[in-house]
Amino acid sequence: MKPDNELNPKQTDIEKEDTTGMTDDEIIDMVAARILKLYRPAFEELAKG
């Protein structure tokens, strides 16, 4: 896994997203979906074990 500073800034910089009018829960859901998409293969490999 890459350190945070080596990830694509477009995928990690939530401050650039237009979150105006979004609740905290909606922002958390958006970030969680992004993390799942990015690390899905790793999560699937862990689930096998």
C-alpha positions, -999 to 999 in steps of 0.1 A, spaced: 0 0 0 13 35 -9 18 61 18 -8 89 19 16 113 3 20 91 -28 -17 87 -35 -33 106 -63 -43 140 -49 -75 139 -69 -85 108 -50 -75 120 -16 -81 158 -14 -117 161 0 -112 199 3 -114 202 -35 -148 185 -36 -179 206 -36 -194 196 -4 -216 226 0 -250 216 14 -238 181 22 -242 167 57 -213 152 76 -228 117 70 -230 123 33 -194 134 32 -183 104 52 -203 81 28 -186 98 -2 -151 93 12 -159 57 23 -170 49 -12 -138 64 -26 -117 43 -2 -136 11 -10 -131 17 -47 -94 24 -43 -86 -5 -20 -113 -31 -30 -88 -57 -42 -70 -56 -9 -103 -58 11 -113 -88 -11 -80 -105 -4 -84 -100 33 -119 -115 32 -105 -147 17 -83 -153 48 
